[in-house]
Amino acid sequence: MSNDRLGALADVGVSIWLDDLSRERLQTGNLRQLITDKHVVGVTTNPTIFASALANGEAYDQQVRELAARGASVTDAIREITVADVQQACDVFSGTWETTGGIDGRVSLEVDPGLARDTEGTVAQASDLWKAVDRPNLLVKIPATEAGLPAITRALAEGISINVTLIFSVERYRAVMGAYLDGLEQAAANGHQLAGIASVASFFVSRVDTEIDKRLEAVGTDEALALRGKAGIANSRLAYAAYEKVFAGERWEALAAKGARVQRPLWASTGVKNPDYPDTMYVTELAVAGTVNTMPEKTLDAVADHAEVHGDRVSGTAGEAQQVFDDLERVGLDLTDVFLTLENEGVDKFEKSWTELGETVGHQLEGAR
């Protein structure tokens, strides 16, 4: 039986995606059960998720033995393993993709994070992954670094659907939306049907509070400490206000007339890091129609168990959200440095996870040989 609290969130217009994927979920039917019981309509992955999945359990043993017998390299093995998981997940969600007209039922697969500052390499790998997975409900994940922005445009121009990840600031988010519109215009010029191109923009939430709270505690004044736990939600609400402006202008209307879809905001990093905060705050406080919330299973379960969904909590909140940021600057925070730090740390963490994934696969290949 489907969960009422998650159903209430879906009724607001929030698409519930799971921020996790493993061969075990696919083989046991757990992913299908989440679709049926918990309103899950999509999945996101990242190098950390795959590193964890490969390091635990025996679900990959047979494929690893086959790869080892063929003499596959670590790089080729990682690609074949991750592509196989994503293909299977895309097939599980194919019904959702069809019934929602291609809005949901999406599965994301990230380019090698080592390419985050390599435009050409990112474009080449995005195209390669798109062809390898060969499923219309795939989203290729590209980070919103400065080098990633032109790669996003060029991949979209080739008709590739994109999940733009690691967005922390509203300023960078505006650049991402600009890259999306550029890509759609080029795709149309290249003869692609715009209705077949999808995109989400993954705006990170909890990591913003983690970094800003640390700096507020270093300031230590009562005024600074009172601002803890407010920046992540305020930042996301300002991002939504920017989204509303971009996807209401003449430039967008011209693309919409050709069948283009909006690039939906996706709230990422919605698991609460600080145990003093309500464990569903990054879900219930960011509920608004036309958005995606991708949750780790722990957060999904918390929402199902005790979340209080009060409808739209985002529309019309930009003024209040801006006040939070004005207050942060008044107590001395360098917000430009905050967002630069978060982006660099985000890329570094995924690169580390990618290295760990390679080491795990390498050890498993050696063991199988």
C-alpha positions in Angstrom: 0.0 0.0 0.0 1.4 3.4 -1.0 2.4 5.8 1.8 0.0 8.6 2.6 2.7 11.2 3.6 4.7 10.6 0.5 1.5 10.6 -1.5 0.7 14.1 0.0 4.1 15.3 -1.2 3.5 13.9 -4.7 0.1 15.6 -4.7 1.8 19.0 -4.1 3.6 18.3 -7.4 7.0 17.1 -6.1 8.6 14.2 -8.0 10.1 11.8 -5.5 13.4 10.3 -6.7 15.7 8.0 -4.8 19.3 9.0 -4.4 20.7 5.5 -4.6 21.1 2.5 -6.9 22.6 -0.9 -6.6 22.5 -4.3 -8.3 21.0 -5.7 -5.2 18.0 -3.3 -5.4 17.5 -4.3 -8.9 17.8 -8.0 -8.4 15.6 -8.2 -5.2 12.8 -6.1 -6.7 13.3 -3.5 -4.0 13.3 -0.7 -6.6 10.0 -1.8 -8.1 8.6 -2.0 -4.6 9.6 1.6 -3.9 7.8 2.7 -7.0 4.7 0.9 -5.8 4.8 1.7 -2.1 6.7 5.0 -1.8 5.8 7.0 -4.9 9.4 6.9 -6.2 9.5 8.0 -9.8 13.2 8.3 -10.6 16.7 7.5 -9.4 20.0 9.5 -9.2 23.4 8.0 -8.9 26.9 9.4 -8.3 30.4 7.9 -7.9 29.9 7.7 -4.1 26.8 5.6 -4.6 28.5 3.2 -7.0 31.6 2.9 -4.8 29.4 1.9 -1.9 27.4 -0.6 -4.0 30.5 -2.3 -5.4 32.1 -2.6 -2.0 29.2 -4.4 -0.4 27.5 -7.6 -1.2 27.9 -10.2 -3.9 25.6 -9.0 -6.6 28.4 -8.0 -8.9 30.5 -11.1 -8.5 29.4 -12.9 -11.7 29.9 -9.9 -13.9 33.3 -9.2 -12.3 34.4 -12.8 -13.1 33.3 -12.4 -16.7 35.2 -9.1 -17.0 38.3 -10.6 -15.4 38.2 -13.6 -17.8 38.1 -11.2 -20.7 41.0 -9.2 -19.4 39.0 -6.1 -19.0 40.8 -3.0 -17.7 39.5 -1.3 -14.5 38.2 1.6 -16.6 36.3 -0.6 -18.9 35.0 -2.7 -16.0 33.6 0.4 -14.2 31.9 1.5 -17.3 30.3 -1.9 -18.1 29.2 -2.4 -14.5 27.6 1.1 -14.1 26.1 1.1 -17.5 24.5 -2.3 -16.8 22.9 -1.0 -13.6 21.6 2.1 -15.2 20.2 0.2 -18.1 18.3 -2.1 -15.8 17.0 0.8 -13.7 15.9 2.7 -16.9 14.0 -0.5 -17.9 12.4 -0.7 -14.4 11.2 3.0 -14.8 10.1 2.7 -18.4 6.5 2.4 -17.4 6.8 5.6 -15.3 8.5 7.3 -18.1 5.7 6.4 -20.5 2.8 7.3 -18.2 4.3 10.7 -17.3 5.1 11.6 -20.9 8.8 11.5 -20.3 8.7 13.8 -17.3 9.7 11.2 -14.7 11.0 7.7 -14.8 14.5 9.1 -15.2 17.8 7.6 -14.2 21.0 9.6 -13.9 24.6 8.5 -14.7 27.5 10.8 -14.1 30.5 11.5 -16.2 33.9 10.8 -14.7 34.4 13.6 -12.1 38.0 13.9 -13.1 36.6 15.6 -16.2 34.9 18.4 -14.2 37.3 21.0 -15.6 37.7 19.4 -19.0 35.0 20.6 -21.4 36.1 18.5 -24.4 36.5 15.4 -22.3 33.1 15.9 -20.7 31.3 16.3 -24.0 33.0 13.2 -25.4 32.1 11.1 -22.4 28.5 12.4 -22.2 28.0 11.3 -25.8 29.6 8.0 -25.2 27.5 7.2 -22.1 24.3 8.3 -23.9 25.0 5.8 -26.7 26.2 3.1 -24.4 23.1 3.1 -22.1 20.8 3.6 -25.1 17.7 4.4 -23.2 15.5 7.4 -23.7 14.9 7.9 -20.0 18.6 8.4 -19.2 20.0 11.7 -17.8 23.7 12.2 -18.1 25.1 14.1 -15.2 27.5 16.9 -15.8 28.8 19.1 -13.0 28.1 22.9 -13.1 31.7 23.9 -13.1 32.9 26.7 -15.4 34.2 24.1 -17.8 31.0 22.1 -17.4 28.7 24.9 -18.6 29.8 24.8 -22.3 29.8 21.0 -22.1 26.2 21.1 -21.0 25.3 23.3 -23.9 27.1 21.1 -26.4 25.7 17.9 -25.1 22.1 19.2 -25.2 22.8 20.4 -28.8 23.5 16.8 -29.6 20.1 15.8 -28.2 21.4 14.4 -25.0 19.3 14.7 -21.9 21.2 16.2 -19.0 21.2 16.3 -15.2 23.3 19.3 -14.2 24.8 18.6 -10.8 26.8 20.3 -8.1 25.0 23.7 -8.2 25.4 25.7 -5.0 24.9 29.4 -5.8 22.0 31.2 -7.5 24.5 33.0 -9.7 25.8 29.7 -11.0 22.3 28.4 -11.3 21.4 31.3 -13.6 24.4 30.4 -15.8 23.2 26.8 -15.9 19.7 27.8 -17.1 21.4 30.0 -19.7 23.5 27.0 -20.8 20.3 25.0 -21.1 18.5 27.6 -23.3 21.7 27.9 -25.5 21.7 24.1 -25.8 18.0 23.9 -26.8 18.4 26.6 -29.4 21.4 24.8 -30.9 19.6 21.4 -30.7 16.7 22.9 -32.7 19.1 24.3 -35.3 20.6 20.8 -35.5 17.2 19.3 -36.3 16.5 17.6 -32.9 13.0 17.4 -31.6 13.1 19.5 -28.4 10.3 17.5 -26.8 12.7 14.5 -26.7 15.3 16.4 -24.6 14.9 16.6 -20.8 17.0 18.2 -18.1 17.0 18.8 -14.4 19.3 21.2 -12.4 20.5 19.7 -9.2 20.7 22.4 -6.6 22.4 21.2 -3.4 20.9 22.0 -0.1 22.3 20.5 3.1 25.9 21.0 2.2 25.2 24.8 2.1 24.1 24.7 5.7 27.0 22.6 6.8 29.6 25.0 5.4 27.7 28.2 6.5 26.9 26.9 10.0 30.6 26.2 10.5 31.5 29.8 9.6 28.6 31.2 11.7 29.9 29.3 14.7 33.4 30.7 14.1 31.9 34.2 14.2 30.2 33.2 17.4 27.9 36.2 18.1 24.3 35.7 19.0 23.2 37.2 15.7 25.4 34.8 13.8 24.4 31.7 15.7 20.7 32.5 15.2 21.2 32.1 11.5 22.3 28.5 11.6 20.2 26.1 9.6 18.5 28.8 7.5 20.8 29.3 4.5 20.2 26.0 2.7 16.5 26.5 2.4 16.7 30.2 1.8 19.3 29.6 -1.0 17.0 27.1 -2.6 14.0 29.4 -2.5 16.0 32.1 -4.2 17.0 29.6 -6.8 13.3 28.8 -7.4 12.5 32.5 -7.8 15.3 32.7 -10.4 13.9 29.7 -12.2 10.4 31.3 -12.4 11.8 34.3 -14.1 13.9 32.5 -16.6 11.1 30.1 -17.7 8.6 32.9 -18.2 10.4 35.2 -20.6 10.2 35.6 -24.4 13.3 33.5 -25.1 11.8 30.6 -23.2 8.3 31.0 -24.8 9.9 30.7 -28.3 11.5 27.4 -27.3 8.4 26.1 -25.6 6.5 26.8 -28.8 8.9 24.2 -30.4 8.1 21.6 -27.8 10.8 22.3 -25.3 10.5 21.2 -21.7 11.4 23.3 -18.7 14.6 22.4 -16.9 13.1 21.4 -13.5 14.8 22.3 -10.3 16.0 19.3 -8.4 16.7 19.6 -4.7 19.8 17.4 -4.0 21.7 16.7 -0.8 18.5 16.6 1.1 19.6 14.3 3.8 20.0 16.3 7.0 23.6 16.4 8.2 23.0 18.1 11.6 21.0 15.8 13.9 19.7 18.9 15.7 17.6 19.8 12.7 14.3 18.1 11.7 15.2 15.2 9.5 12.6 16.1 6.8 13.2 19.8 6.7 14.9 19.8 3.2 11.8 18.0 1.9 8.8 19.6 3.5 10.2 23.2 3.4 11.0 22.9 -0.3 7.8 21.4 -1.4 6.5 23.2 -4.6 5.0 21.9 -7.8 7.2 21.1 -10.7 10.3 20.2 -8.7 12.2 17.0 -8.0 13.5 16.0 -4.5 16.0 13.2 -4.7 16.4 11.6 -1.3 18.7 9.0 0.3 16.6 6.1 1.6 17.0 7.2 5.2 15.3 10.6 4.4 12.7 8.8 2.2 11.8 6.6 5.2 11.7 9.6 7.5 9.3 11.5 5.3 7.1 8.4 5.0 7.1 8.0 8.8 6.5 11.4 10.2 6.7 14.3 7.7 4.1 17.0 7.9 3.4 18.2 4.3 1.7 21.6 4.3 1.6 22.2 0.6 3.6 24.8 -1.3 6.4 26.2 1.0 8.4 28.0 -1.7 6.3 30.3 -3.9 6.4 33.9 -2.8 9.2 33.4 -0.3 12.0 35.2 -2.1 11.9 38.3 0.0 12.2 36.4 3.2 15.0 34.2 1.7 16.9 37.3 0.6 16.7 38.7 4.1 18.5 35.6 5.4 21.4 36.3 2.9 21.5 39.9 3.8 21.8 38.9 7.4 24.6 36.5 6.6 26.6 39.2 4.9 26.0 41.6 7.7 27.6 39.2 10.2 30.6 39.0 8.0 30.3 35.9 5.9 32.1 35.8 2.5 29.4 34.1 0.5 31.4 34.0 -2.7 34.1 32.0 -0.9 31.4 29.8 0.6 30.1 28.7 -2.8 33.6 28.3 -4.3 34.6 26.1 -1.4 31.5 24.0 -1.8 32.0 23.5 -5.5 35.7 22.5 -5.1 34.9 20.2 -2.2 32.0 18.6 -4.2 34.3 17.8 -7.2 37.0 16.6 -4.8 34.7 14.3 -3.0 33.4 12.7 -6.2 36.9 12.3 -7.5 37.9 10.5 -4.3 34.9 8.3 -4.6 35.8 7.5 -8.2 39.3 6.6 -7.1 37.8 4.3 -4.4 35.5 2.8 -7.0 38.5 2.0 -9.2 40.5 0.5 -6.4 37.5 -1.7 -5.4 37.0 -2.9 -8.9 40.7 -3.4 -9.4 40.9 -5.6 -6.3 37.8 -7.6 -7.4 39.2 -8.2 -10.8 42.5 -9.4 -9.3 40.6 -11.7 -7.0 38.5 -13.1 -9.8 41.7 -13.8 -11.9 
